[in-house]
Amino acid sequence: VDHYGTADVILGGCVEVVLAGAAAEIESNAGGVDIPLGALQSSESIGVGKVTEELPEAIDNATGVDVAEEELVAFTPFGLNFVIPVEIKVGSATLSRGFSGAASIDTLCYIQDANDTQWDYLDSKCSGGACTANVTAFGIFAVCTITDDCNGDLGGNA
């Protein structure tokens, strides 16, 4: 992107330059972000789209959490920190997770980047297959179902 560095264009994704201090709303088929005034300290190329990197085996085979690969959304640049929280939306009523165990909770899960090895969970609002949450940093997010791991711990990592 002229004068703002490079940006990876991702099929089905969206990259937009947001000026320092400006508000912006960026949406793609995968998700979206609402950046309020003053959240960015410097101009950035903001991307929202499908994950293109290979994720670690520990993420792909995690226990205690059910994440559908097609629901992973990359908010880039990874590690970008905001001065004030931004609202992200992930998921769609057309996507559905396959798990419906007795002890399960739908929420928003995230990893910091494609090298992270453990899912973390966000305080989010979920309805109809989509979740929204306020975040202060970008990463990889997905609507997920927290389930019992093999030890019976909800969201455990056994």
N, C-alpha and C positions, 0 to 999 in steps of 0.2 A: 504494500500500500504506500503510495507516494508520500514521502516525508515522515512516515510513521513506522518504518521497519517492514518486516515481512509478515505475511498472514497466510496460513494454510487454508485453502478453500476446500471445504468438505461437502461432498454431495449431500444434499438435504439439509445442510447447515447454513449458517448466516454469519458473516463477519462484517462488522461496522466500526468505523473509527468514532470514538467518543472523546470529545474535548475535555480537558481538565475542568472540573467544577460543573460541567453541563449535565443535564438530565437526559436520559434516553430510555427507550423501550425497544428491546431487540427480541424478535420471536422467530422461531423456525418450526418445522414440523416436529422436532424433537422436544422442544421446550422453549423457555423464554426467561428474560431478566428485565426487571424494572429498576433502573438506576436513578435514584433521586438526586436533586441538585446538591452539589458539594461532596458527593461520595468518592469521586476520583480526584487524586492530587495531581495527576499528570495525564496527558492524552494517551489513550490506549486503543489498540485494535482488539475489539471484543468479539469473541466467537462463541456460537452456541450450535452444537451439532452432535452427530453420532461419534462415538469413540472409534478412532482408527488404529490406536496402538494395541499391541498384544498385552493382556493383563497377566499378572503373576498367577501361578497355579493356586496359591493360597486364596486368591480372590475368586477364581473360577470354581473352586471346590469348597468354599466356605460352608461351615455348618452353622445352624442357628439363624440363617437368613436365606431367603429365596429371592433371587434377582434374575429377571429375564434379560438375556443379553441384548435383545432389541430395545430394551428400555433404558440402557445406559446413555447418559447425555454428558458431553464434555463442555464445560464452561471454561473458556480460555481467554487469556493466558493462565495456565495453572499457577497457583501461588499468588495471584494478584490479590492484594488486600485493599479493602475499602475503608474510608474514614468513618462512614456510617453504614449500617446494614442495607443491603439491596434485597429485593424479593425475587426469588427464582420460582419457576413453575416447571415441573417435570411430569410426564405421563399424559395419558389420554384415555378416554372412555373406550377407545377401540383396542387398547392393549390390556391384557389381563394376565395376572400371575396365576400359575397352575396349582398353587398350594392352598388348601382350605382346611388346615388342621384345627383341632379343638382349641389349642392355645396358639393364637397367632394375632399379630398386630400389623396393619399396613402403616408404613411411615416412609420418610425419605432417608435413604442411606447415602453415604458418600465416602470416597477415598480422595486423598490429596492430589494424586496424579497416577500415571500408569505404572509407577514403581511401588506404590503403597501396597501393603500386604494384609491389611485388616480393615473391614468395613466399620464405620462409625455411624451413629444414628443421630438425626436432627429432630428437634421439636418442630413438628410440621402439622399442617392441616391437610387431610386427605379426603377426597370425595370423588366418586365416579371414576376411579382409576388414575386420578391426577393428584399431585401433592404440591403445596406451596410452602416455602419457608423463607425466613430472613437469614442471610448469611453475610459474613464479613470477608470471605475469601472464596476464590474459585477453585474448582476441582472437577471430579467426575461424580455425578449424582444419578440416582435411580430410585423409582418407587420400588419398595421392597416389602416383603412380608417377613417379619421377625417370627421365627418358629422355635420350637424346642430343639436343642441339640441332642446328641446321643446320650447325654447325662440327664436330660429332662430340664435343662436350664434354658429359659426363654431368651433367645438371642445369644446364647453361649457360643464359644468357639472350640468346642471339644473335637 
